[in-house]
């Protein structure tokens, strides 16, 4: 645990040096929010009085996708740069190395979430959540970010270069678009609805909406928990296997 905490601090210091990537992960969701709210919002019927009320929960998950891409690139840098060999000579486990990157990702995503929520409140987002609802929403978002960050670590281990890791993360960042993030699933073509309704992002978004806005949740919370837990468990196990193969 102490190794993981130390390596988390290292990963955060590396993020501070990579200012461009951090600013992109912070500002791109904000720019997308302003784009959708002020340019497209008037033409989109989402069933809420203000489109910003509908779109903010989806943008929170978009933040997680961009933040996870930094994790994949950082892990790939470590594997290609020789730092892992130094750490293993100090008897630092692979789990601590990867956990440090994941913990740093959670911290970065927490910061980007605060920024997006702050801008959302400035442009008209008005949640109807109690303190318990806020805590539950934060827990759901943290679980999703943790699962996605471990999956990004797997991508960083699979990719042979940081550039390759960046390319692989495009799929993860694309997932919020064919979901309920920006428009209701029911408004999509039939052949898209099947994918949008049964991919991992949609139930997480609907769970956040139900907690922050008081909309009906249905089975979304259980589906979100199942998806996040499954992705997390598989990614942790797979990352351990891949790390031993790459560093062995």
WOLINKA-V941474 format. One record per run of one state. SS is the DSSP state (A for helix, B for strand, O for the rest). FROM is the first residue (numbers start at 1). TO is the last residue. If there is no record, write none. Layout:
BEGIN
SS:FROM:TO / SS:FROM:TO
END
This chain:
BEGIN
O:1:1 / A:2:17 / O:18:18 / A:19:43 / O:44:50 / A:51:81 / O:82:82 / A:83:89 / O:90:93 / A:94:122 / O:123:130 / A:131:158 / O:159:161 / A:162:174 / O:175:184 / A:185:187 / O:188:189 / A:190:197 / O:198:199 / A:200:213 / O:214:219 / A:220:247 / O:248:248
END
